[in-house]
Amino acid sequence: MAADPITPAISNRICAHMNDDHEEAVLLYAKVYGKSADATSATMVAIDPIGMDLTAEVNGTPTPLRVLFDHTLEHSEDAHTTLVRMIKSARKPS
């Protein structure tokens, strides 16, 4: 089975899944990779092969964040494994 390329429809699907089922992970992406330690909530707005766009609530203000990936994503399965790897890394004690 071939993995899907990251089209706008795939981006919407990934974002809906992350926002609905993994709120804590999205917030951690904002805090750690978006360098917004004061974020109290975050929403994944879009994902593309280069990075993800988040909107974080920082000090009561919606703040757009761009988080770049460490490589260009090839397809949806690559997005999944990359997001999982990023959250595992973000959860490690520093």
N, C-alpha and C positions, 0 to 999 in steps of 0.2 A: 504494500500500500504506500503510495507516494504521499509525502507531507504537502500541505497546501502552502502556496506562496503567501506572503504577508500582504494581502490586499486590504482595502478599506473595510470590507465585510469581515475578514478574519480579524482585523484590528478591533472592530466593534465587538466581535464574539469574545476575544481574549479580555478586553476591558470589562465587559459585562460580567464575565466569570470572576475576574479578579475583584471587582468592586462588590459583587454579591457574596462571594464565598471566601475572600481573602483580604478583608479590610485591614487587618493588622499588618499583613505583608506589604500592602500598598503604602501604609503609613511609614513602615520601616524603610521602604525604598526612598520616600521623601526625606526622612530624617538622615539616613546614612549616605545615600548616593546623591540626593538633591541638596545635601548640606544645609538642611533646614531642621536643626535639632529641636526648635521650638514648635514645630508643626503639631497640631492636635488632631487633625484628620487629613485624609488625602483621598483623591479620586484619580484613577487612571483614565486619561482622556483619549489617548491614542498610542499605538505602538507601530513602529516601522522598523526596517532592517537596521537602522543606525541607533535608535534609542526609543525612549518612551516619554510622553508628555503627561505630566501630573498637574493637578491643581491641589495645592495644600492650603489648609487654614493655618496661617501663621499670625499669632497675636491678633486674632479676630479678622484678619484680612485674607481673602482668597488670593493666593500667590501662584502664578504659573511656574512650573519647574520643568527643565529638560534634563533627562538622565541618559547619558550615552552608554552604549554597550561596549564591552572590551573587544568585540569583533562584529562584523556585519552578519546579521542573521540571514540564514539561507531559506528558512521555511518555518512553518508554525511549530513543528517539533523542536527545532533549534530554539525558538522563542521560549517554549515550555522549559526545556532543560536549562537555558540561560537564566530565566527568572527563578527557577528552583535553586540553582547554584548561587545566585546573588542573595537570595533570602537566607540560605544556610550560612553564607559568609557574613552577612549583616548581623546574624544572631550570635555569632561567636563572640565570646568576651574579648575585649581588646587588651 
